[in-house]
């Protein structure tokens, strides 16, 4: 009998998403990482108190840290609440950290968080190795998005007419 995982995709609950990531960056590879958090931070995230708007990942001394992730203080946390904007350690394998460090040494490559979510009772971050888009790449992305929207609108209109 095959061993089943205790965490499947139906067990994933989204906390925050970096909406600008796909517009500003060309995503090369994705990684899943755990986040080292305190108890009050996890409770605050359960209440929906996280923001990835200005977040980024740095690798220093063989350790990946997530900076700029804002977790609002937990209402019932009292003195246990820490700094809402502190840097948090990402839990990755050494090979993954070394690989990401080598890749970011190349010009234009960076590591960005795409989303944070609960996977079962654990808080995970989806991070991506990405390259910043140039201005013309962004215009091309907008044109593709508009074309896709027009196609969907035409299909919807066609269905409403009864074809």
Secondary structure as UniProt FT lines:
FT   HELIX           9..11
FT   STRAND          12..17
FT   TURN            19..20
FT   HELIX           21..24
FT   STRAND          25..35
FT   HELIX           39..46
FT   TURN            47..48
FT   STRAND          50..51
FT   TURN            53..54
FT   STRAND          56..60
FT   TURN            61..62
FT   STRAND          63..67
FT   STRAND          70..71
FT   TURN            75..76
FT   HELIX           78..80
FT   TURN            84..85
FT   STRAND          88..91
FT   HELIX           94..104
FT   TURN            107..108
FT   STRAND          109..119
FT   TURN            120..121
FT   STRAND          122..132
FT   HELIX           135..161
//
